[in-house]
Amino acid sequence: MEGQQVRALYDFTGEPGTAELSIVTGETLTVMRDNVGDGWCEGYNQKGQSGLFPAAYVQTADAAVPAGSMTVSQQSTGEFWDDDWDDDSEVGQTQAYVPPTHKNQVIPSQNSISNEYGDSVSMHTIHSVISDKPSSNAPKKNNKFSTLIKSGEDSFLLGTKSVMVPENEMIILNETNGHCYWDSIGESYNCVVTSPKKESKLKGLKSFIVYQLTPTFNNIQVSRRYKHFDWLHERLEEKFCFIPIPPLPDKQISGRYEEQFIEHRRTQLQEFVDYVCRHPVLSKSRVWEHFITCTDEKRWKAGKRQAEKDELLGVNNFNAIQCPDTPLDAIKFDVKTDAFSRFINGLDPVVKNFMAMAVDQTKKHQVLYKREFQKVGQCFVFLGNALDPSSFQVEENSRNKLTEALKITGEAYNEIGRLYEEQPKFDWEPLADKFHIYRGIISSFPDVISIHKSAVQKRRDCERLVSEHKMESQQLRELSHRTDIIARALGAEESHFLSEREVHINQAMKTHLVEQIKFYQNIVNKLQEALHAFDG
């Protein structure tokens, strides 16, 4: 299609400092090269400006694109994948934005939009029809997770599938006085996320942000992109169906390279990493250790493939749990589970509302409160200028202290406005980031509880079969033992969540209040300085 004219289907804003060409919906472009690679075309617009633009954002000027047909990029580049980029998926916590004038049309997938990983372009495009149904902002388990549960639970409970468990993948679960908890094998450690920096490949065509991770047990730094975190998150969700996985930072399309956004994403990733490091099971998993330790590219790819072929996924991973053989009191445990379920269901809307409040406070501090205090300061400055005796030419020394004091007061209120603008990054944003993690955990617990509920129902069905002499009692005993494993895993995760609540949310609130006290003390100091100006 070189030399052919195409029409822009969507707006695209080229990244500054790159060879990208900004295009506007409806404008006509002339293609000079359609095989630049990775879903990009090179061409020029009617103003004579030339550059690169996404092939998925245009169609031939003399043809409409019916639903289900191939986009320009698919015709020219095919379904291109390579191992380095095959995890650049945008499937996750947010759905693609649908331009209002193109609903129910073929549109580029999120991969072809300037993506939310911090990459300026993506690798390939997938044509799809996005419905008008609004999407929820709550983190959700992916389809693979649901499939694993549905397909694997019966085979685990009935013992029809034998799965070999390597010794280093065994998960120890202890029980004391009916209290279940994960065994913390090995020493605890931390992992620091630092030094985000912008890098590029394809001679600057593709840009992305790289973060440095340094675990304290070896102090060896590894580099990871957001897409690598996304890959890890999917692996953890697939493998540990009995553990709510903390969510990643929300994805974002615009402003990916702004310094403030990059630093905030770093702190959010740190919260994710901290939670995993504190979890006695996740922190010892092979896929996590591979993620934070592997520095060699070949071993990294080999480890990725191994993790993607892991047989201990979903319900199969219950085979890895070693726990007491003594039967559980099923009735007592069901009562306890129902109570915890009600606790989670009541907590969920409250945490969401709390997060909304924290985000609202951040916005008000940075915009509304700052503006209001600066307006107050301006009024004091104007008053001081109006009361300046020099305006009606009295003697020079009568330029009194009142005028200067009023101006100092005005500047004090201006400074208070600036304090309000800067303050959220010390108190409200960290609190919102902390509760972003717990919101995801809380919203995932119903899925974990449902596995236990399903297993209990299966046991009841089998008890009926035994009473009807359609199943051997030995089979029921074995199934009951496996049901108890699922119950104990839920109990251990409940215990971990409650300990997190007592320790880390407690610490987060203390840190927030300390920063709030510092903030208001700074305001008091500014007002006291203004007061002293009237005494001088």
Phi, psi and omega per residue, in radians:
M1 nan 0.271 3.097
E2 -1.069 2.372 -3.090
G3 1.459 -0.084 -3.106
Q4 -1.507 2.630 3.094
Q5 -1.595 2.450 3.130
V6 -2.266 2.772 3.129
R7 -2.004 2.380 -3.124
A8 -1.279 2.214 3.102
L9 -1.498 -0.491 -3.072
Y10 -2.482 2.784 3.011
D11 -1.241 2.509 3.026
F12 -2.465 2.215 3.125
T13 -1.803 2.007 3.135
G14 -1.146 2.493 3.134
E15 -1.257 2.260 3.131
P16 -1.007 2.486 3.109
G17 1.426 0.121 3.103
T18 -2.087 -3.133 -3.134
A19 -1.537 0.216 -3.076
E20 -1.322 2.518 -3.141
L21 -1.891 2.177 3.078
S22 -1.277 2.389 3.135
I23 -2.259 2.738 -3.097
V24 -2.114 2.443 -3.136
T25 -0.881 2.250 3.073
G26 1.647 -0.285 -3.096
E27 -1.335 2.689 -3.122
T28 -1.695 2.366 -3.132
L29 -2.204 2.677 3.061
T30 -1.937 2.198 -3.090
V31 -1.481 2.197 3.047
M32 -1.648 -0.689 3.095
R33 -2.458 2.240 3.125
D34 -1.880 0.119 -3.110
N35 -2.131 0.631 3.113
V36 -1.079 -0.569 3.088
G37 2.023 2.658 3.016
D38 0.997 0.622 3.040
G39 1.436 0.433 -3.101
W40 -2.125 2.549 3.022
C41 -2.059 2.731 3.015
E42 -2.026 2.329 -3.125
G43 -2.923 -2.968 -3.133
Y44 -2.430 2.717 -3.141
N45 -1.684 -3.060 -3.069
Q46 -1.242 -0.241 3.066
K47 -1.517 -0.054 -3.134
G48 1.549 0.021 3.118
Q49 -1.360 2.375 -3.071
S50 -2.126 2.798 3.111
G51 2.824 -2.918 -3.095
L52 -1.762 2.512 3.087
F53 -2.570 2.700 -3.082
P54 -1.162 2.270 3.140
A55 -1.117 -0.505 -3.114
A56 -1.264 -0.181 -3.116
Y57 -1.612 0.021 -3.089
V58 -2.322 2.840 2.996
Q59 -2.467 2.803 3.131
T60 -1.028 2.455 -3.003
A61 -1.118 -0.417 -3.053
D62 -1.854 0.297 -3.110
A63 -2.534 2.432 3.020
A64 -1.501 2.826 3.135
V65 -1.934 1.775 3.138
P66 -1.196 2.713 -3.131
A67 -1.025 2.357 3.097
G68 1.576 -0.135 -3.134
S69 -1.467 3.009 -3.092
M70 -1.479 2.523 3.065
T71 -1.427 2.972 -3.129
V72 -0.980 -0.746 -3.068
S73 -1.131 -0.593 -3.138
Q74 -1.267 -0.580 3.128
Q75 -1.200 -0.633 -3.017
S76 -1.598 -0.497 -3.050
T77 -2.037 -0.289 -3.103
G78 1.285 -3.055 3.123
E79 -1.436 1.569 -3.042
F80 -1.601 2.198 3.048
W81 -2.346 2.589 2.841
D82 -2.506 2.835 -2.975
D83 -1.079 -0.532 -3.086
D84 -1.239 -0.473 -3.011
W85 -2.112 0.096 -3.024
D86 -1.257 -0.099 3.097
D87 -1.833 0.397 -3.131
D88 -1.474 0.558 -3.065
S89 -1.274 2.575 3.050
E90 -1.744 0.138 3.104
V91 -1.182 2.228 -3.111
G92 3.031 -2.298 -2.942
Q93 -1.475 -0.232 -3.125
T94 -2.304 2.627 3.109
Q95 -1.713 2.896 -3.105
A96 -1.163 2.566 3.024
Y97 -1.316 2.317 3.136
V98 -1.816 2.021 3.096
P99 -0.971 2.338 -3.015
P100 -1.046 -0.453 -3.110
T101 -1.620 0.046 -3.091
H102 -2.280 0.463 3.121
K103 -1.121 2.517 3.133
N104 1.117 0.348 2.999
Q105 -1.831 2.968 3.020
V106 -1.239 2.168 3.140
I107 -2.293 2.835 3.082
P108 -1.167 2.559 3.053
S109 -1.229 3.024 3.123
Q110 -1.075 -0.425 3.094
N111 -1.057 -0.580 -3.060
S112 -1.560 -0.176 3.008
I113 -1.386 2.697 3.019
S114 -0.970 1.922 -2.757
N115 -1.501 2.982 -2.954
E116 -1.525 0.046 3.084
Y117 -1.387 -0.189 -3.002
G118 1.752 0.180 3.078
D119 -1.642 2.454 -3.096
S120 -1.352 -0.399 3.080
V121 -2.495 3.052 3.080
S122 -2.124 3.133 -2.963
M123 -1.602 -0.581 -3.071
H124 -2.680 3.002 3.127
T125 -2.181 2.650 3.078
I126 -2.234 2.147 3.114
H127 -1.340 2.405 -3.112
S128 -2.726 2.779 3.070
V129 -1.898 2.088 3.134
I130 -1.716 2.238 -3.099
S131 -1.366 2.993 3.115
D132 -1.422 -0.058 -3.074
K133 -1.107 2.213 -3.125
P134 -1.178 2.584 -3.112
S135 -1.743 2.657 3.100
S136 -1.565 2.585 3.098
N137 -1.472 -0.152 -3.102
A138 -1.267 2.387 3.086
P139 -1.054 2.502 -3.110
K140 -2.302 2.640 2.983
K141 -1.158 2.548 -3.126
N142 -1.432 3.000 -3.077
N143 -1.104 -0.585 3.139
K144 -1.086 -0.662 3.128
F145 -1.027 -0.892 -3.113
S146 -1.062 -0.716 -3.138
T147 -1.091 -0.735 -3.134
L148 -1.090 -0.708 -3.124
I149 -1.144 -0.870 -3.076
K150 -1.087 -0.679 -3.036
S151 -1.484 -0.402 -2.979
G152 -1.839 -0.337 -2.994
E153 -1.146 -0.801 -3.131
D154 -1.078 -0.742 -3.111
S155 -1.134 -0.598 3.090
F156 -1.239 -0.835 -3.079
L157 -1.104 -0.668 -3.112
L158 -1.518 -0.131 3.119
G159 1.177 0.512 -3.079
T160 -1.487 -0.216 -3.131
K161 -2.140 2.143 -3.141
S162 -1.591 2.199 -3.134
V163 -2.166 2.169 3.103
M164 -1.357 2.304 -3.129
V165 -2.004 1.968 3.079
P166 -1.041 2.602 -3.084
E167 -1.042 -0.621 -3.104
N168 -1.334 -0.023 3.085
E169 -1.897 0.061 3.124
M170 -1.197 2.459 -3.125
I171 -2.016 2.093 -3.073
I172 -1.619 2.241 3.109
L173 -2.131 2.150 -3.137
N174 -1.821 2.833 3.138
E175 -2.501 2.275 3.108
T176 -2.349 2.069 3.129
N177 0.929 0.744 3.131
G178 1.366 0.052 -3.127
H179 -1.756 2.036 -3.113
C180 -1.652 2.488 3.102
Y181 -2.736 2.627 3.109
W182 -1.282 2.449 3.098
D183 -1.364 2.209 3.126
S184 -1.515 1.483 -3.135
I185 -1.402 2.317 3.112
G186 1.461 2.968 -3.108
E187 -1.386 2.601 3.080
S188 -1.316 2.760 -3.112
Y189 -2.667 2.926 3.077
N190 -2.101 2.929 3.071
C191 -2.487 2.178 -3.037
V192 -1.758 2.330 3.070
V193 -1.783 2.070 -3.045
T194 -2.448 3.054 2.901
S195 0.868 0.939 3.044
P196 -1.150 2.373 3.126
K197 -2.552 2.646 -3.121
K198 -1.494 2.272 3.073
E199 -2.251 2.983 -3.110
S200 -2.583 2.872 3.048
K201 -2.530 3.133 -3.066
L202 0.952 0.760 3.113
K203 0.992 0.706 3.067
G204 1.567 -0.054 -3.112
L205 -1.212 -0.619 -3.104
K206 -2.015 2.114 3.137
S207 -1.994 2.648 -3.136
F208 -2.796 2.890 3.121
I209 -1.847 2.337 3.135
V210 -1.997 2.351 3.110
Y211 -1.955 2.571 3.131
Q212 -1.776 2.249 3.113
L213 -1.984 2.293 -3.126
T214 -2.291 1.829 3.070
P215 -1.320 2.546 -3.060
T216 -1.308 -0.291 -3.096
F217 -1.357 -0.274 3.078
N218 -2.381 -0.240 3.138
N219 0.969 0.525 3.081
I220 -1.802 2.198 -3.033
Q221 -1.477 2.397 3.029
V222 -2.166 2.665 -3.131
S223 -1.842 2.269 3.132
R224 -2.410 2.485 3.048
R225 -1.696 2.943 3.130
Y226 -1.061 -0.641 -3.123
K227 -1.114 -0.527 3.077
H228 -1.209 -0.688 3.040
F229 -1.064 -0.693 -3.126
D230 -1.133 -0.724 3.077
W231 -1.068 -0.806 3.124
L232 -1.037 -0.775 -3.103
H233 -1.047 -0.729 3.118
E234 -1.129 -0.708 3.112
R235 -1.096 -0.771 -3.129
L236 -1.120 -0.705 3.121
E237 -1.127 -0.696 -3.140
E238 -1.198 -0.644 -3.027
K239 -1.419 -0.735 -3.010
F240 -1.934 1.374 -3.138
C241 -1.223 -0.307 -3.105
F242 -1.680 0.138 3.118
I243 -2.230 2.123 3.016
P244 -1.146 2.135 -3.093
I245 -1.540 2.299 3.128
P246 -1.083 2.531 -3.100
P247 -1.392 2.748 3.017
L248 -1.458 2.940 3.012
P249 -1.009 2.582 3.089
D250 -1.043 2.578 3.125
K251 -1.367 2.662 -3.095
Q252 -2.488 2.432 -3.121
I253 -1.611 -0.837 -3.060
S254 -1.709 2.744 3.061
G255 1.207 0.451 -3.040
R256 -1.186 -0.438 -3.059
Y257 -1.856 0.155 3.067
E258 -1.267 2.401 -3.039
E259 -1.002 -0.733 -3.118
Q260 -1.115 -0.726 3.132
F261 -1.148 -0.742 -3.114
I262 -1.084 -0.776 -3.133
E263 -1.166 -0.685 3.124
H264 -1.159 -0.708 3.093
R265 -1.093 -0.649 3.109
R266 -1.046 -0.788 -3.138
T267 -1.153 -0.597 3.095
Q268 -1.193 -0.712 3.069
L269 -1.116 -0.609 3.094
Q270 -1.095 -0.697 3.090
E271 -1.070 -0.761 3.100
F272 -1.051 -0.852 -3.120
V273 -1.093 -0.736 -3.140
D274 -1.050 -0.750 -3.123
Y275 -1.117 -0.772 3.134
V276 -1.097 -0.749 -3.138
C277 -1.095 -0.560 -3.137
R278 -1.379 -0.324 -3.062
H279 -1.424 2.179 -3.046
P280 -1.141 -0.350 3.116
V281 -1.702 -0.910 -3.106
L282 -1.042 -0.693 -3.064
S283 -1.189 -0.305 3.138
K284 -1.842 0.030 -3.091
S285 -1.242 2.616 -3.083
R286 -1.140 -0.696 -3.089
V287 -1.167 -0.639 3.103
W288 -1.197 -0.781 3.128
E289 -1.091 -0.659 3.070
H290 -1.084 -0.709 -3.100
F291 -1.116 -0.698 -3.028
I292 -1.693 -0.047 -3.100
T293 -2.116 -0.446 -2.990
C294 -1.290 2.131 3.132
T295 -1.946 -0.224 -3.114
D296 -1.627 2.289 -3.045
E297 -1.104 -0.740 -3.119
K298 -1.156 -0.754 3.127
R299 -1.179 -0.572 3.108
W300 -1.080 -0.827 -3.132
K301 -1.181 -0.671 3.121
A302 -1.136 -0.704 3.110
G303 -1.149 -0.641 3.077
K304 -1.075 -0.829 -3.120
R305 -1.102 -0.686 3.132
Q306 -1.105 -0.737 3.131
A307 -1.134 -0.632 -3.114
E308 -1.300 -0.309 3.108
K309 -1.809 0.135 -3.098
D310 -1.009 2.327 3.108
E311 -1.509 -0.383 -3.121
L312 -1.505 1.202 3.132
L313 -2.022 2.602 3.038
G314 1.017 -2.335 -3.088
V315 -1.115 -0.510 3.097
N316 -0.997 -0.480 -3.091
N317 -1.268 -0.216 3.018
F318 -1.099 -0.418 3.101
N319 -1.105 -0.366 -3.095
A320 -1.478 -0.164 -3.061
I321 -1.481 2.167 3.025
Q322 -1.806 2.124 -3.096
C323 -2.549 2.987 -3.141
P324 -1.002 2.596 -3.131
D325 -1.540 -0.192 -3.086
T326 -1.125 2.402 -3.123
P327 -1.133 2.528 3.074
L328 -1.449 2.687 2.963
D329 -1.368 1.737 -2.990
A330 -1.059 -0.747 -3.093
I331 -1.145 -0.807 -3.136
K332 -1.073 -0.724 -3.112
F333 -1.217 -0.652 3.116
D334 -1.104 -0.692 3.102
V335 -1.089 -0.762 3.138
K336 -1.111 -0.719 -3.141
T337 -1.155 -0.733 3.111
D338 -1.071 -0.692 3.130
A339 -1.147 -0.738 3.121
F340 -1.155 -0.652 3.115
S341 -1.091 -0.737 3.096
R342 -1.129 -0.672 3.095
F343 -1.052 -0.795 -3.137
I344 -1.153 -0.775 -3.123
N345 -1.105 -0.598 3.090
G346 -1.320 -0.542 -3.119
L347 -1.297 -0.592 -3.024
D348 -0.956 -0.984 -3.120
P349 -1.153 -0.532 -3.134
V350 -1.181 -0.755 3.126
V351 -1.144 -0.709 3.103
K352 -1.088 -0.728 3.118
N353 -1.162 -0.662 3.111
F354 -1.108 -0.757 3.113
M355 -1.092 -0.732 3.121
A356 -1.063 -0.680 3.101
M357 -1.106 -0.785 -3.124
A358 -1.098 -0.733 3.105
V359 -1.144 -0.698 3.125
D360 -1.110 -0.727 3.108
Q361 -1.096 -0.689 3.109
T362 -1.046 -0.832 -3.127
K363 -1.123 -0.729 -3.132
K364 -1.145 -0.713 3.113
H365 -1.067 -0.762 -3.023
Q366 -1.364 -0.367 -3.072
V367 -2.133 -1.164 -2.991
L368 -1.150 -0.962 -3.072
Y369 -1.137 -0.723 3.106
K370 -1.001 -0.850 -3.111
R371 -1.098 -0.717 -3.106
E372 -1.144 -0.782 -3.135
F373 -1.195 -0.591 3.102
Q374 -1.244 -0.538 3.031
K375 -1.152 -0.708 3.082
V376 -1.068 -0.811 3.134
G377 -1.043 -0.720 3.138
Q378 -1.086 -0.677 3.126
C379 -1.102 -0.710 3.101
F380 -1.132 -0.696 3.114
V381 -1.119 -0.770 3.118
F382 -1.080 -0.697 3.114
L383 -1.103 -0.747 3.102
G384 -1.066 -0.731 3.112
N385 -1.126 -0.683 -3.121
A386 -1.187 -0.547 -3.124
L387 -1.562 0.084 -3.128
D388 -1.145 2.020 -3.108
P389 -1.088 -0.426 -3.106
S390 -1.147 -0.247 -3.129
S391 -1.213 -0.397 3.062
F392 -2.058 0.452 2.901
Q393 1.018 0.834 2.942
V394 -1.455 3.123 -3.063
E395 -1.056 2.664 -2.952
E396 -1.047 -0.702 -3.051
N397 -1.272 -0.077 3.107
S398 -1.520 0.089 2.971
R399 -1.160 1.465 -2.849
N400 -1.298 2.994 -3.064
K401 -1.245 -0.376 3.139
L402 -1.046 -0.770 3.140
T403 -1.042 -0.833 -3.130
E404 -1.141 -0.682 -3.129
A405 -1.126 -0.687 3.097
L406 -1.128 -0.672 3.104
K407 -1.169 -0.685 3.081
I408 -1.105 -0.685 3.093
T409 -1.104 -0.746 3.105
G410 -1.057 -0.736 3.125
E411 -1.172 -0.587 3.103
A412 -1.077 -0.750 3.113
Y413 -1.192 -0.599 3.038
N414 -1.063 -0.756 3.137
E415 -1.144 -0.652 3.093
I416 -1.089 -0.687 3.072
G417 -1.042 -0.722 3.111
R418 -1.186 -0.624 3.079
L419 -1.065 -0.732 3.103
Y420 -1.066 -0.700 -3.120
E421 -1.129 -0.670 -3.074
E422 -1.475 -0.412 -2.943
Q423 -1.099 -0.684 -3.033
P424 -0.956 -0.530 -3.114
K425 -1.218 -0.223 3.111
F426 -1.712 -0.431 -3.083
D427 -2.274 -1.010 -3.036
W428 -1.264 -0.733 3.142
E429 -1.131 -0.825 3.094
P430 -1.032 -0.642 3.127
L431 -1.174 -0.735 3.096
A432 -1.115 -0.678 3.123
D433 -1.132 -0.703 3.112
K434 -1.086 -0.786 -3.087
F435 -1.378 -0.288 2.966
H436 -1.071 -0.719 3.097
I437 -1.096 -0.836 -3.065
Y438 -1.265 -0.501 3.052
R439 -1.082 -0.763 3.112
G440 -1.127 -0.721 3.108
I441 -1.076 -0.829 -3.098
I442 -1.098 -0.734 -3.104
S443 -1.228 -0.314 3.130
S444 -1.572 -0.341 -3.081
F445 -1.035 -0.694 3.115
P446 -0.975 -0.614 3.092
D447 -1.125 -0.724 -3.142
V448 -1.164 -0.759 3.134
I449 -1.115 -0.616 -3.116
S450 -1.131 -0.519 3.083
I451 -1.104 -0.772 3.112
H452 -1.117 -0.770 -3.137
K453 -1.049 -0.736 3.138
S454 -1.124 -0.694 3.131
A455 -1.154 -0.701 3.116
V456 -1.089 -0.728 3.121
Q457 -1.120 -0.659 3.111
K458 -1.111 -0.703 3.126
R459 -1.122 -0.710 3.111
R460 -1.094 -0.713 3.099
D461 -1.071 -0.704 -3.121
C462 -1.260 -0.572 3.058
E463 -1.078 -0.673 3.103
R464 -1.152 -0.701 3.132
L465 -1.122 -0.649 3.116
V466 -1.149 -0.718 3.128
S467 -1.126 -0.449 3.118
E468 -1.653 0.131 3.130
H469 1.059 0.593 3.093
K470 -1.856 -0.001 3.109
M471 -2.583 2.522 3.134
E472 -1.308 2.539 3.121
S473 -1.068 -0.600 3.128
Q474 -1.106 -0.688 3.098
Q475 -1.094 -0.688 3.124
L476 -1.149 -0.699 3.129
R477 -1.093 -0.727 3.124
E478 -1.158 -0.722 3.102
L479 -1.121 -0.692 3.125
S480 -1.104 -0.669 3.104
H481 -1.093 -0.736 3.141
R482 -1.213 -0.608 3.052
T483 -1.103 -0.654 3.101
D484 -1.151 -0.577 3.081
I485 -1.082 -0.792 3.122
I486 -1.093 -0.734 -3.139
A487 -1.119 -0.764 -3.121
R488 -1.158 -0.628 3.097
A489 -1.106 -0.725 3.073
L490 -1.101 -0.745 3.115
G491 -1.073 -0.713 3.129
A492 -1.137 -0.658 3.141
E493 -1.263 -0.620 3.032
E494 -1.038 -0.786 -3.129
S495 -1.076 -0.727 -3.142
H496 -1.130 -0.728 -3.138
F497 -1.100 -0.743 -3.129
L498 -1.165 -0.619 3.087
S499 -1.197 -0.635 3.063
E500 -1.068 -0.746 -3.137
R501 -1.053 -0.771 -3.060
E502 -1.234 -0.632 -3.012
V503 -1.672 -0.999 -2.922
H504 -1.486 -0.621 3.044
I505 -1.206 -0.644 3.058
N506 -1.011 -0.816 -3.140
Q507 -1.156 -0.665 3.130
A508 -1.087 -0.713 3.135
M509 -1.183 -0.681 3.102
K510 -1.105 -0.762 3.118
T511 -1.089 -0.724 3.130
H512 -1.062 -0.805 -3.099
L513 -1.197 -0.627 3.067
V514 -1.047 -0.778 3.139
E515 -1.177 -0.645 3.091
Q516 -1.095 -0.731 3.124
I517 -1.099 -0.767 3.094
K518 -1.030 -0.740 -3.100
F519 -1.062 -0.897 -3.105
Y520 -1.237 -0.473 3.022
Q521 -1.156 -0.669 3.083
N522 -1.106 -0.667 3.094
I523 -1.128 -0.777 3.109
V524 -1.045 -0.727 3.133
N525 -1.062 -0.728 3.128
K526 -1.109 -0.736 -3.135
L527 -1.205 -0.613 3.098
Q528 -1.165 -0.650 3.075
E529 -1.078 -0.696 3.104
A530 -1.163 -0.679 3.133
L531 -1.087 -0.738 -3.129
H532 -1.083 -0.497 -3.135
A533 -1.135 -0.447 3.124
F534 -1.464 -0.262 -3.119
D535 -1.605 -0.296 -2.980
G536 -1.234 nan nan
